[in-house]
Amino acid sequence: MKRSKNETGELQITTLDQVEIHNPLLVLRSFTEDFSLASTRQLIETMRDVCITTENVFFGKAVTREDLLHVTRHIIRFFEAAYLYLARPQSEKGMLVVHDSFVQKQTTPFQLYQIMERSIRSRRGIPYTYPCLIISGKWMEKAGFHVRDEVSIVHEHQKILITVHREWDAENSDFKKRA
């Protein structure tokens, strides 16, 4: 099967927002929470069967049908791997498991912080109180966070994920080095 690239050779991401582009695991997790692996496999196989058995122009040739079977096998394998990957335990024995689209490793034992309280006055002079968390320390540099790095923050119920934005260097197949 031939792969098609655009003129610049870049991925053409069209439906993901910026947060999802920087953390694609959010999309995978959302999908696996909404659909079971069995129903996903069944849907892909049904689409394949309909395309092969119906009279249509595109899948009329043996080569395109062979490509469809090849892609279908790989899509099913991709989803099976995604479900297995996301089914791994997220926390064991006080250790956090960090999931990144390129690296997976365990971090050091977690540190406990207390949520503080901050207050500001509204335009009407009424005080408004909100939760506040300040994190700092040399451990952040060891974890890959540096002064003036841009980060994205994604949150779910009782969970915050802070990720450093890094530019991908396609020429070297690695992240660009910090200046």
C-alpha positions, -999 to +999 in steps of 0.1 A: +000+000+000+013+034-009+015+062+017+005+097+006+022+128+020+014+164+014+040+186-002+058+193+031+056+158+044+037+169+075+008+152+093-025+168+084-043+171+117-078+185+110-102+177+138-081+178+169-079+210+190-045+223+203-048+205+237-055+172+219-026+178+195-002+182+224-017+153+244-033+127+220-038+102+248-068+123+258-085+114+225-076+077+229-088+076+265-121+093+256-127+069+228-119+038+249-142+050+276-171+055+252-167+023+231-157-012+240-130-030+221-155-057+210-179-031+195-150-012+179-136-044+163-172-054+151-177-019+135-144-020+116-150-055+104-186-046+093-174-016+074-147-038+057-173-064+048-197-039+034-170-023+013-159-057-001-192-072-008-212-043-022-210-032-058-189+000-058-163+016-081-136+022-056-132-014-042-140-030-075-103-039-082-085-067-064-056-044-055-079-019-036-097-047-019-063-061-008-053-027+005-086-025+024-080-058+041-044-048+049-055-015+065-083-031+083-060-056+100-037-027+111-065-006+124-078-034+145-043-040+158-039-003+166-071-003+186-062-034+205-028-019+214-045+014+225-070-005+247-041-025+263-019+006+268-047+026+284-058-003+306-024-002+325-026+008+361-022+045+365-008+044+400+011+017+419+027+018+454+028+056+456+044+059+422+029+079+394+029+064+359+035+092+334+020+087+300+035+107+271+029+101+234+067+094+230+080+082+264+066+061+292+085+059+325+078+061+362+086+092+381+100+096+416+077+091+446+050+117+447+052+148+469+022+160+489+012+196+486-017+214+503-042+234+483-042+269+496-068+296+495-065+329+475-090+358+476-096+387+454-123+414+454-149+415+427-158+447+410-186+451+435-161+447+463-173+413+473-144+389+482-141+358+460-121+329+473-106+302+450-082+273+454-045+279+447-015+256+443+021+268+439+046+241+429+083+248+426+117+232+432+148+218+416+128+186+411+109+204+383+141+209+363+149+172+368+114+165+355+121+185+323+105+218+332+127+249+327+123+287+332+103+303+304+090+269+291+055+270+277+032+244+292-003+232+285-026+223+314-053+198+310-077+189+338-103+163+346-121+157+378-095+157+406-066+153+380-043+179+364-018+171+337+010+197+330+030+191+298+059+211+283+053+222+247+082+210+225+086+215+188+093+183+167+123+184+145+113+162+116+148+164+101+164+147+132+133+127+142+135+142+177+124+171+197+142+204+191+168+212+217+162+241+241+180+273+231 
